[in-house]
């Protein structure tokens, strides 16, 4: 029984898969945060541009 437990604990099969899953999750999370930040900035820029265009309306 002890040998089976030690063999299980020393087995490293699948460790690379776990590493890739963690790295992929980090990239997806950072991408989502970046998208949200850029989206908020873009909406702010659109509002500012719309206000400036409305202020310069000659009609």
PQR file with spaces between the fields and no chain letter, atoms N, CA, C, O and H, PARSE charges and radii, in Angstrom:
ATOM       1  N    UNK     1       0.824   -1.187    0.000 -0.4000 1.5000
ATOM       2  CA   UNK     1       0.000    0.000    0.000 -0.0000 2.0000
ATOM       3  C    UNK     1       0.876    1.261    0.000  0.5500 1.7000
ATOM       4  O    UNK     1       0.613    2.215   -0.732 -0.5500 1.4000
ATOM       5  N    UNK     2       1.912    1.243    0.831 -0.4000 1.5000
ATOM       6  CA   UNK     2       2.813    2.392    0.918 -0.0000 2.0000
ATOM       7  C    UNK     2       3.519    2.622   -0.410  0.5500 1.7000
ATOM       8  O    UNK     2       3.698    3.764   -0.832 -0.5500 1.4000
ATOM       9  H    UNK     2       2.125    0.467    1.426  0.4000 1.0000
ATOM      10  N    UNK     3       3.918    1.541   -1.068 -0.4000 1.5000
ATOM      11  CA   UNK     3       4.586    1.658   -2.368 -0.0000 2.0000
ATOM      12  C    UNK     3       3.667    2.287   -3.416  0.5500 1.7000
ATOM      13  O    UNK     3       4.110    3.089   -4.237 -0.5500 1.4000
ATOM      14  H    UNK     3       3.773    0.613   -0.726  0.4000 1.0000
ATOM      15  N    UNK     4       2.395    1.919   -3.382 -0.4000 1.5000
ATOM      16  CA   UNK     4       1.440    2.486   -4.336 -0.0000 2.0000
ATOM      17  C    UNK     4       1.267    3.983   -4.108  0.5500 1.7000
ATOM      18  O    UNK     4       1.187    4.751   -5.067 -0.5500 1.4000
ATOM      19  H    UNK     4       2.035    1.267   -2.715  0.4000 1.0000
ATOM      20  N    UNK     5       1.210    4.397   -2.865 -0.4000 1.5000
ATOM      21  CA   UNK     5       1.057    5.817   -2.548 -0.0000 2.0000
ATOM      22  C    UNK     5       2.301    6.586   -2.980  0.5500 1.7000
ATOM      23  O    UNK     5       2.191    7.662   -3.568 -0.5500 1.4000
ATOM      24  H    UNK     5       1.275    3.773   -2.086  0.4000 1.0000
ATOM      25  N    UNK     6       3.473    6.048   -2.695 -0.4000 1.5000
ATOM      26  CA   UNK     6       4.709    6.721   -3.102 -0.0000 2.0000
ATOM      27  C    UNK     6       4.830    6.793   -4.619  0.5500 1.7000
ATOM      28  O    UNK     6       5.288    7.797   -5.163 -0.5500 1.4000
ATOM      29  H    UNK     6       3.563    5.174   -2.217  0.4000 1.0000
ATOM      30  N    UNK     7       4.423    5.740   -5.291 -0.4000 1.5000
ATOM      31  CA   UNK     7       4.455    5.729   -6.753 -0.0000 2.0000
ATOM      32  C    UNK     7       3.494    6.780   -7.302  0.5500 1.7000
ATOM      33  O    UNK     7       3.830    7.486   -8.254 -0.5500 1.4000
ATOM      34  H    UNK     7       4.051    4.924   -4.849  0.4000 1.0000
ATOM      35  N    UNK     8       2.312    6.890   -6.718 -0.4000 1.5000
ATOM      36  CA   UNK     8       1.333    7.880   -7.154 -0.0000 2.0000
ATOM      37  C    UNK     8       1.861    9.302   -6.942  0.5500 1.7000
ATOM      38  O    UNK     8       1.702   10.152   -7.817 -0.5500 1.4000
ATOM      39  H    UNK     8       2.040    6.317   -5.946  0.4000 1.0000
ATOM      40  N    UNK     9       2.472    9.563   -5.817 -0.4000 1.5000
ATOM      41  CA   UNK     9       2.974   10.898   -5.507 -0.0000 2.0000
ATOM      42  C    UNK     9       4.167   11.294   -6.379  0.5500 1.7000
ATOM      43  O    UNK     9       4.374   12.478   -6.645 -0.5500 1.4000
ATOM      44  H    UNK     9       2.600    8.872   -5.106  0.4000 1.0000
ATOM      45  N    UNK    10       4.933   10.330   -6.816 -0.4000 1.5000
ATOM      46  CA   UNK    10       6.105   10.647   -7.643 -0.0000 2.0000
ATOM      47  C    UNK    10       5.786   10.657   -9.136  0.5500 1.7000
ATOM      48  O    UNK    10       6.627   11.053   -9.943 -0.5500 1.4000
ATOM      49  H    UNK    10       4.765    9.369   -6.600  0.4000 1.0000
ATOM      50  N    UNK    11       4.595   10.232   -9.510 -0.4000 1.5000
ATOM      51  CA   UNK    11       4.201   10.202  -10.920 -0.0000 2.0000
ATOM      52  C    UNK    11       3.949   11.626  -11.412  0.5500 1.7000
ATOM      53  O    UNK    11       3.192   12.374  -10.794 -0.5500 1.4000
ATOM      54  H    UNK    11       3.912    9.910   -8.855  0.4000 1.0000
ATOM      55  N    UNK    12       4.580   11.996  -12.520 -0.4000 1.5000
ATOM      56  CA   UNK    12       4.460   13.347  -13.057 -0.0000 2.0000
ATOM      57  C    UNK    12       3.714   13.391  -14.386  0.5500 1.7000
ATOM      58  O    UNK    12       3.733   14.420  -15.062 -0.5500 1.4000
ATOM      59  H    UNK    12       5.195   11.388  -13.022  0.4000 1.0000
ATOM      60  N    UNK    13       3.067   12.317  -14.772 -0.4000 1.5000
ATOM      61  CA   UNK    13       2.290   12.323  -16.003 -0.0000 2.0000
ATOM      62  C    UNK    13       1.116   13.279  -15.833  0.5500 1.7000
ATOM      63  O    UNK    13       0.412   13.235  -14.824 -0.5500 1.4000
ATOM      64  H    UNK    13       3.051   11.481  -14.223  0.4000 1.0000
ATOM      65  N    UNK    14       0.910   14.132  -16.814 -0.4000 1.5000
ATOM      66  CA   UNK    14      -0.185   15.089  -16.761 -0.0000 2.0000
ATOM      67  C    UNK    14       0.215   16.439  -16.189  0.5500 1.7000
ATOM      68  O    UNK    14      -0.584   17.375  -16.215 -0.5500 1.4000
ATOM      69  H    UNK    14       1.482   14.168  -17.633  0.4000 1.0000
ATOM      70  N    UNK    15       1.431   16.562  -15.675 -0.4000 1.5000
ATOM      71  CA   UNK    15       1.859   17.837  -15.089 -0.0000 2.0000
ATOM      72  C    UNK    15       1.939   18.925  -16.152  0.5500 1.7000
ATOM      73  O    UNK    15       1.615   20.081  -15.877 -0.5500 1.4000
ATOM      74  H    UNK    15       2.080   15.802  -15.655  0.4000 1.0000
ATOM      75  N    UNK    16       2.363   18.572  -17.355 -0.4000 1.5000
ATOM      76  CA   UNK    16       2.456   19.554  -18.434 -0.0000 2.0000
ATOM      77  C    UNK    16       1.053   20.030  -18.812  0.5500 1.7000
ATOM      78  O    UNK    16       0.853   21.211  -19.097 -0.5500 1.4000
ATOM      79  H    UNK    16       2.626   17.634  -17.578  0.4000 1.0000
ATOM      80  N    UNK    17       0.101   19.131  -18.815 -0.4000 1.5000
ATOM      81  CA   UNK    17      -1.278   19.502  -19.126 -0.0000 2.0000
ATOM      82  C    UNK    17      -1.807   20.501  -18.115  0.5500 1.7000
ATOM      83  O    UNK    17      -2.454   21.481  -18.486 -0.5500 1.4000
ATOM      84  H    UNK    17       0.263   18.172  -18.584  0.4000 1.0000
ATOM      85  N    UNK    18      -1.544   20.265  -16.868 -0.4000 1.5000
ATOM      86  CA   UNK    18      -1.990   21.186  -15.818 -0.0000 2.0000
ATOM      87  C    UNK    18      -1.321   22.545  -16.005  0.5500 1.7000
ATOM      88  O    UNK    18      -1.972   23.577  -15.841 -0.5500 1.4000
ATOM      89  H    UNK    18      -1.019   19.469  -16.567  0.4000 1.0000
ATOM      90  N    UNK    19      -0.047   22.561  -16.341 -0.4000 1.5000
ATOM      91  CA   UNK    19       0.654   23.825  -16.589 -0.0000 2.0000
ATOM      92  C    UNK    19       0.000   24.600  -17.725  0.5500 1.7000
ATOM      93  O    UNK    19      -0.208   25.808  -17.614 -0.5500 1.4000
ATOM      94  H    UNK    19       0.481   21.722  -16.474  0.4000 1.0000
ATOM      95  N    UNK    20      -0.324   23.913  -18.816 -0.4000 1.5000
ATOM      96  CA   UNK    20      -0.947   24.579  -19.957 -0.0000 2.0000
ATOM      97  C    UNK    20      -2.327   25.104  -19.602  0.5500 1.7000
ATOM      98  O    UNK    20      -2.708   26.183  -20.056 -0.5500 1.4000
ATOM      99  H    UNK    20      -0.154   22.932  -18.907  0.4000 1.0000
ATOM     100  N    UNK    21      -3.071   24.379  -18.814 -0.4000 1.5000
ATOM     101  CA   UNK    21      -4.402   24.837  -18.407 -0.0000 2.0000
ATOM     102  C    UNK    21      -4.290   26.101  -17.567  0.5500 1.7000
ATOM     103  O    UNK    21      -5.061   27.042  -17.755 -0.5500 1.4000
ATOM     104  H    UNK    21      -2.762   23.503  -18.445  0.4000 1.0000
ATOM     105  N    UNK    22      -3.341   26.129  -16.649 -0.4000 1.5000
ATOM     106  CA   UNK    22      -3.150   27.313  -15.802 -0.0000 2.0000
ATOM     107  C    UNK    22      -2.706   28.502  -16.640  0.5500 1.7000
ATOM     108  O    UNK    22      -3.217   29.607  -16.456 -0.5500 1.4000
ATOM     109  H    UNK    22      -2.715   25.364  -16.497  0.4000 1.0000
ATOM     110  N    UNK    23      -1.774   28.300  -17.548 -0.4000 1.5000
ATOM     111  CA   UNK    23      -1.296   29.387  -18.403 -0.0000 2.0000
ATOM     112  C    UNK    23      -2.420   29.897  -19.299  0.5500 1.7000
ATOM     113  O    UNK    23      -2.586   31.108  -19.451 -0.5500 1.4000
ATOM     114  H    UNK    23      -1.359   27.402  -17.698  0.4000 1.0000
ATOM     115  N    UNK    24      -3.187   28.994  -19.889 -0.4000 1.5000
ATOM     116  CA   UNK    24      -4.293   29.388  -20.753 -0.0000 2.0000
ATOM     117  C    UNK    24      -5.350   30.165  -19.977  0.5500 1.7000
ATOM     118  O    UNK    24      -5.871   31.165  -20.471 -0.5500 1.4000
ATOM     119  H    UNK    24      -3.051   28.011  -19.765  0.4000 1.0000
ATOM     120  N    UNK    25      -5.665   29.719  -18.784 -0.4000 1.5000
ATOM     121  CA   UNK    25      -6.639   30.438  -17.951 -0.0000 2.0000
ATOM     122  C    UNK    25      -6.135   31.839  -17.608  0.5500 1.7000
ATOM     123  O    UNK    25      -6.921   32.786  -17.579 -0.5500 1.4000
ATOM     124  H    UNK    25      -5.241   28.907  -18.383  0.4000 1.0000
ATOM     125  N    UNK    26      -4.851   31.980  -17.351 -0.4000 1.5000
ATOM     126  CA   UNK    26      -4.282   33.296  -17.051 -0.0000 2.0000
ATOM     127  C    UNK    26      -4.365   34.217  -18.272  0.5500 1.7000
ATOM     128  O    UNK    26      -4.695   35.396  -18.139 -0.5500 1.4000
ATOM     129  H    UNK    26      -4.212   31.211  -17.375  0.4000 1.0000
ATOM     130  N    UNK    27      -4.070   33.688  -19.446 -0.4000 1.5000
ATOM     131  CA   UNK    27      -4.143   34.496  -20.663 -0.0000 2.0000
ATOM     132  C    UNK    27      -5.584   34.923  -20.944  0.5500 1.7000
ATOM     133  O    UNK    27      -5.826   36.074  -21.305 -0.5500 1.4000
ATOM     134  H    UNK    27      -3.802   32.731  -19.554  0.4000 1.0000
ATOM     135  N    UNK    28      -6.525   34.022  -20.785 -0.4000 1.5000
ATOM     136  CA   UNK    28      -7.930   34.354  -21.006 -0.0000 2.0000
ATOM     137  C    UNK    28      -8.397   35.407  -19.989  0.5500 1.7000
ATOM     138  O    UNK    28      -9.101   36.349  -20.352 -0.5500 1.4000
ATOM     139  H    UNK    28      -6.329   33.086  -20.492  0.4000 1.0000
ATOM     140  N    UNK    29      -8.012   35.249  -18.738 -0.4000 1.5000
ATOM     141  CA   UNK    29      -8.390   36.220  -17.714 -0.0000 2.0000
ATOM     142  C    UNK    29      -7.811   37.600  -17.980  0.5500 1.7000
ATOM     143  O    UNK    29      -8.515   38.602  -17.855 -0.5500 1.4000
ATOM     144  H    UNK    29      -7.440   34.484  -18.444  0.4000 1.0000
ATOM     145  N    UNK    30      -6.548   37.660  -18.342 -0.4000 1.5000
ATOM     146  CA   UNK    30      -5.926   38.950  -18.651 -0.0000 2.0000
ATOM     147  C    UNK    30      -6.529   39.577  -19.905  0.5500 1.7000
ATOM     148  O    UNK    30      -6.661   40.798  -19.984 -0.5500 1.4000
ATOM     149  H    UNK    30      -5.976   36.846  -18.444  0.4000 1.0000
ATOM     150  N    UNK    31      -6.888   38.765  -20.866 -0.4000 1.5000
ATOM     151  CA   UNK    31      -7.536   39.278  -22.074 -0.0000 2.0000
ATOM     152  C    UNK    31      -8.904   39.884  -21.741  0.5500 1.7000
ATOM     153  O    UNK    31      -9.259   40.939  -22.267 -0.5500 1.4000
ATOM     154  H    UNK    31      -6.781   37.772  -20.802  0.4000 1.0000
ATOM     155  N    UNK    32      -9.654   39.232  -20.886 -0.4000 1.5000
ATOM     156  CA   UNK    32     -10.965   39.752  -20.493 -0.0000 2.0000
ATOM     157  C    UNK    32     -10.824   41.078  -19.751  0.5500 1.7000
ATOM     158  O    UNK    32     -11.602   42.003  -19.983 -0.5500 1.4000
ATOM     159  H    UNK    32      -9.365   38.375  -20.459  0.4000 1.0000
ATOM     160  N    UNK    33      -9.854   41.174  -18.874 -0.4000 1.5000
ATOM     161  CA   UNK    33      -9.628   42.421  -18.140 -0.0000 2.0000
ATOM     162  C    UNK    33      -9.204   43.523  -19.109  0.5500 1.7000
ATOM     163  O    UNK    33      -9.686   44.651  -19.005 -0.5500 1.4000
ATOM     164  H    UNK    33      -9.223   40.422  -18.685  0.4000 1.0000
ATOM     165  N    UNK    34      -8.325   43.219  -20.034 -0.4000 1.5000
ATOM     166  CA   UNK    34      -7.869   44.199  -21.014 -0.0000 2.0000
ATOM     167  C    UNK    34      -9.029   44.666  -21.895  0.5500 1.7000
ATOM     168  O    UNK    34      -9.161   45.858  -22.172 -0.5500 1.4000
ATOM     169  H    UNK    34      -7.934   42.302  -20.119  0.4000 1.0000
ATOM     170  N    UNK    35      -9.863   43.731  -22.330 -0.4000 1.5000
ATOM     171  CA   UNK    35     -11.002   44.084  -23.173 -0.0000 2.0000
ATOM     172  C    UNK    35     -11.941   45.024  -22.430  0.5500 1.7000
ATOM     173  O    UNK    35     -12.409   46.008  -23.002 -0.5500 1.4000
ATOM     174  H    UNK    35      -9.755   42.762  -22.105  0.4000 1.0000
ATOM     175  N    UNK    36     -12.217   44.740  -21.180 -0.4000 1.5000
ATOM     176  CA   UNK    36     -13.112   45.588  -20.394 -0.0000 2.0000
ATOM     177  C    UNK    36     -12.541   46.987  -20.246  0.5500 1.7000
ATOM     178  O    UNK    36     -13.271   47.969  -20.380 -0.5500 1.4000
ATOM     179  H    UNK    36     -11.836   43.941  -20.714  0.4000 1.0000
ATOM     180  N    UNK    37     -11.260   47.091  -19.973 -0.4000 1.5000
ATOM     181  CA   UNK    37     -10.618   48.395  -19.817 -0.0000 2.0000
ATOM     182  C    UNK    37     -10.660   49.173  -21.127  0.5500 1.7000
ATOM     183  O    UNK    37     -10.989   50.360  -21.128 -0.5500 1.4000
ATOM     184  H    UNK    37     -10.668   46.293  -19.863  0.4000 1.0000
ATOM     185  N    UNK    38     -10.334   48.525  -22.237 -0.4000 1.5000
ATOM     186  CA   UNK    38     -10.361   49.203  -23.536 -0.0000 2.0000
ATOM     187  C    UNK    38     -11.782   49.588  -23.938  0.5500 1.7000
ATOM     188  O    UNK    38     -11.996   50.639  -24.543 -0.5500 1.4000
ATOM     189  H    UNK    38     -10.067   47.561  -22.236  0.4000 1.0000
ATOM     190  N    UNK    39     -12.744   48.746  -23.606 -0.4000 1.5000
ATOM     191  CA   UNK    39     -14.131   49.040  -23.942 -0.0000 2.0000
ATOM     192  C    UNK    39     -14.608   50.282  -23.199  0.5500 1.7000
ATOM     193  O    UNK    39     -15.252   51.147  -23.793 -0.5500 1.4000
ATOM     194  H    UNK    39     -12.571   47.892  -23.114  0.4000 1.0000
ATOM     195  N    UNK    40     -14.303   50.378  -21.918 -0.4000 1.5000
ATOM     196  CA   UNK    40     -14.701   51.549  -21.136 -0.0000 2.0000
ATOM     197  C    UNK    40     -14.040   52.813  -21.667  0.5500 1.7000
ATOM     198  O    UNK    40     -14.678   53.864  -21.741 -0.5500 1.4000
ATOM     199  H    UNK    40     -13.780   49.674  -21.436  0.4000 1.0000
ATOM     200  N    UNK    41     -12.782   52.721  -22.034 -0.4000 1.5000
ATOM     201  CA   UNK    41     -12.074   53.879  -22.591 -0.0000 2.0000
ATOM     202  C    UNK    41     -12.669   54.279  -23.938  0.5500 1.7000
ATOM     203  O    UNK    41     -12.791   55.470  -24.226 -0.5500 1.4000
ATOM     204  H    UNK    41     -12.264   51.867  -21.974  0.4000 1.0000
ATOM     205  N    UNK    42     -13.035   53.315  -24.755 -0.4000 1.5000
ATOM     206  CA   UNK    42     -13.615   53.614  -26.061 -0.0000 2.0000
ATOM     207  C    UNK    42     -14.967   54.298  -25.908  0.5500 1.7000
ATOM     208  O    UNK    42     -15.262   55.243  -26.639 -0.5500 1.4000
ATOM     209  H    UNK    42     -12.936   52.348  -24.520  0.4000 1.0000
ATOM     210  N    UNK    43     -15.797   53.836  -24.969 -0.4000 1.5000
ATOM     211  CA   UNK    43     -17.084   54.472  -24.741 -0.0000 2.0000
ATOM     212  C    UNK    43     -16.911   55.906  -24.255  0.5500 1.7000
ATOM     213  O    UNK    43     -17.655   56.800  -24.659 -0.5500 1.4000
ATOM     214  H    UNK    43     -15.557   53.068  -24.375  0.4000 1.0000
ATOM     215  N    UNK    44     -15.939   56.117  -23.398 -0.4000 1.5000
ATOM     216  CA   UNK    44     -15.658   57.462  -22.916 -0.0000 2.0000
ATOM     217  C    UNK    44     -15.217   58.370  -24.058  0.5500 1.7000
ATOM     218  O    UNK    44     -15.649   59.520  -24.140 -0.5500 1.4000
ATOM     219  H    UNK    44     -15.334   55.391  -23.070  0.4000 1.0000
ATOM     220  N    UNK    45     -14.363   57.863  -24.935 -0.4000 1.5000
ATOM     221  CA   UNK    45     -13.898   58.626  -26.087 -0.0000 2.0000
ATOM     222  C    UNK    45     -15.052   58.940  -27.034  0.5500 1.7000
ATOM     223  O    UNK    45     -15.137   60.050  -27.560 -0.5500 1.4000
ATOM     224  H    UNK    45     -14.012   56.929  -24.868  0.4000 1.0000
ATOM     225  N    UNK    46     -15.944   57.969  -27.254 -0.4000 1.5000
ATOM     226  CA   UNK    46     -17.098   58.210  -28.127 -0.0000 2.0000
ATOM     227  C    UNK    46     -18.010   59.277  -27.545  0.5500 1.7000
ATOM     228  O    UNK    46     -18.511   60.128  -28.279 -0.5500 1.4000
ATOM     229  H    UNK    46     -15.875   57.068  -26.827  0.4000 1.0000
ATOM     230  N    UNK    47     -18.232   59.243  -26.243 -0.4000 1.5000
ATOM     231  CA   UNK    47     -19.055   60.266  -25.605 -0.0000 2.0000
ATOM     232  C    UNK    47     -18.430   61.649  -25.751  0.5500 1.7000
ATOM     233  O    UNK    47     -19.126   62.621  -26.046 -0.5500 1.4000
ATOM     234  H    UNK    47     -17.825   58.551  -25.647  0.4000 1.0000
ATOM     235  N    UNK    48     -17.132   61.737  -25.547 -0.4000 1.5000
ATOM     236  CA   UNK    48     -16.442   63.018  -25.680 -0.0000 2.0000
ATOM     237  C    UNK    48     -16.509   63.529  -27.115  0.5500 1.7000
ATOM     238  O    UNK    48     -16.734   64.718  -27.340 -0.5500 1.4000
ATOM     239  H    UNK    48     -16.567   60.948  -25.307  0.4000 1.0000
ATOM     240  N    UNK    49     -16.318   62.653  -28.071 -0.4000 1.5000
ATOM     241  CA   UNK    49     -16.380   63.049  -29.479 -0.0000 2.0000
ATOM     242  C    UNK    49     -17.789   63.492  -29.844  0.5500 1.7000
ATOM     243  O    UNK    49     -17.961   64.488  -30.548 -0.5500 1.4000
ATOM     244  H    UNK    49     -16.135   61.687  -27.888  0.4000 1.0000
ATOM     245  N    UNK    50     -18.790   62.771  -29.378 -0.4000 1.5000
ATOM     246  CA   UNK    50     -20.181   63.153  -29.652 -0.0000 2.0000
ATOM     247  C    UNK    50     -20.522   64.500  -29.060  0.5500 1.7000
ATOM     248  O    UNK    50     -21.210   65.299  -29.695 -0.5500 1.4000
ATOM     249  H    UNK    50     -18.650   61.962  -28.807  0.4000 1.0000
ATOM     250  N    UNK    51     -20.051   64.770  -27.849 -0.4000 1.5000
ATOM     251  CA   UNK    51     -20.281   66.058  -27.213 -0.0000 2.0000
ATOM     252  C    UNK    51     -19.594   67.178  -27.989  0.5500 1.7000
ATOM     253  O    UNK    51     -20.178   68.244  -28.184 -0.5500 1.4000
ATOM     254  H    UNK    51     -19.492   64.121  -27.332  0.4000 1.0000
ATOM     255  N    UNK    52     -18.378   66.950  -28.426 -0.4000 1.5000
ATOM     256  CA   UNK    52     -17.647   67.964  -29.198 -0.0000 2.0000
ATOM     257  C    UNK    52     -18.325   68.237  -30.538  0.5500 1.7000
ATOM     258  O    UNK    52     -18.411   69.389  -30.963 -0.5500 1.4000
ATOM     259  H    UNK    52     -17.903   66.084  -28.268  0.4000 1.0000
ATOM     260  N    UNK    53     -18.801   67.205  -31.196 -0.4000 1.5000
ATOM     261  CA   UNK    53     -19.472   67.384  -32.489 -0.0000 2.0000
ATOM     262  C    UNK    53     -20.797   68.122  -32.305  0.5500 1.7000
ATOM     263  O    UNK    53     -21.142   68.984  -33.113 -0.5500 1.4000
ATOM     264  H    UNK    53     -18.731   66.269  -30.850  0.4000 1.0000
ATOM     265  N    UNK    54     -21.531   67.794  -31.261 -0.4000 1.5000
ATOM     266  CA   UNK    54     -22.780   68.477  -30.977 -0.0000 2.0000
ATOM     267  C    UNK    54     -22.547   69.955  -30.659  0.5500 1.7000
ATOM     268  O    UNK    54     -23.336   70.806  -31.069 -0.5500 1.4000
ATOM     269  H    UNK    54     -21.250   67.094  -30.604  0.4000 1.0000
ATOM     270  N    UNK    55     -21.488   70.261  -29.946 -0.4000 1.5000
ATOM     271  CA   UNK    55     -21.168   71.650  -29.593 -0.0000 2.0000
ATOM     272  C    UNK    55     -20.791   72.459  -30.833  0.5500 1.7000
ATOM     273  O    UNK    55     -20.990   73.674  -30.852 -0.5500 1.4000
ATOM     274  H    UNK    55     -20.847   69.570  -29.613  0.4000 1.0000
ATOM     275  N    UNK    56     -20.256   71.819  -31.856 -0.4000 1.5000
ATOM     276  CA   UNK    56     -19.831   72.517  -33.054 -0.0000 2.0000
ATOM     277  C    UNK    56     -20.884   72.482  -34.170  0.5500 1.7000
ATOM     278  O    UNK    56     -20.617   72.892  -35.300 -0.5500 1.4000
ATOM     279  H    UNK    56     -20.095   70.832  -31.840  0.4000 1.0000
ATOM     280  N    UNK    57     -22.058   71.998  -33.844 -0.4000 1.5000
ATOM     281  CA   UNK    57     -23.113   71.876  -34.850 -0.0000 2.0000
ATOM     282  C    UNK    57     -23.568   73.275  -35.290  0.5500 1.7000
ATOM     283  O    UNK    57     -23.936   74.094  -34.447 -0.5500 1.4000
ATOM     284  H    UNK    57     -22.275   71.665  -32.926  0.4000 1.0000
ATOM     285  N    UNK    58     -23.548   73.553  -36.589 -0.4000 1.5000
ATOM     286  CA   UNK    58     -23.885   74.862  -37.134 -0.0000 2.0000
ATOM     287  C    UNK    58     -25.335   74.979  -37.556  0.5500 1.7000
ATOM     288  O    UNK    58     -25.734   76.033  -38.051 -0.5500 1.4000
ATOM     289  H    UNK    58     -23.249   72.888  -37.274  0.4000 1.0000
ATOM     290  N    UNK    59     -26.117   73.973  -37.388 -0.4000 1.5000
ATOM     291  CA   UNK    59     -27.501   74.039  -37.879 -0.0000 2.0000
ATOM     292  C    UNK    59     -28.342   74.794  -36.943  0.5500 1.7000
ATOM     293  O    UNK    59     -29.538   74.958  -37.182 -0.5500 1.4000
ATOM     294  H    UNK    59     -25.793   73.117  -36.986  0.4000 1.0000
